[in-house]
Amino acid sequence: MGQTALAGGSSSTPTPQTLYPDLSCPEGLEELLSAPRPDVGAQQRHGWNPKDCSENIEVKEGGLCFERRPVAQSTDGARGKKGYSRGLHAWEISWPREQRGTHAVVGVATALAPLQADHYAALLGSNSESWGWDIGRGKLYHQSKGPGAPQYPARPHGEQLEVPERLLVVLDMEEGTLGYAIGGTYLGPAFRGLKGRTLYPAVSAVWGQCQVRISYLGGRRAEPHSLLHLSRLCVRHALGDTRLGQVSALPLPPAMKRYLLYQ
């Protein structure tokens, strides 16, 4: 995986992406996203934790969704049930744009990060125990109170990316990076230097009755890939997303077609 000129993955101090964007995908991400999604039971096991959230949040559907109660002058967060210290992990956050308000922050937190504040703020990323992307303002927060926070992703002329309802969070604990993806495009590492921690999916919200969904997409442990698997990646890359649906028409044995499609 590439490195920016500012910080490497082994840095002991987490640093946000600033002037030198690195858009290289974490190793294994394509494989993870191409595989079938975990079943509902597995997603619930990696979902929001009803015992680890603000008292103003109600976790629903076994952890797949939470709703924030309409409490004034309060910022409320939720943490996932599972923490990750090794491997590559990805999950989808679904957050309707009309339910975000002034501070809608998506990222990760340690078990020590606070999940409630008695004012409106970007709670996630406000201290040393959490890292977050404000998807309304396009700012990265870690030990930050807001002013001077870097823009993510870095774009010409400071243009802000409009974040749709669904986005992916990509946590690579082998490299120690946290990044995001939108519409199949990886936006690059947002934070580095996360090795040695156990981090949980987390968000913080201010909008009354907002509903935020989480869908765990799976995880991969670092291990050498087989030549067979590397060949599959090369074939899929050569075909491209638009032609993967035509694999069934290729003059190949059925077992090989199934393998190419992760079936």
Disulfide bonds with the S-S distance in Angstrom:
none
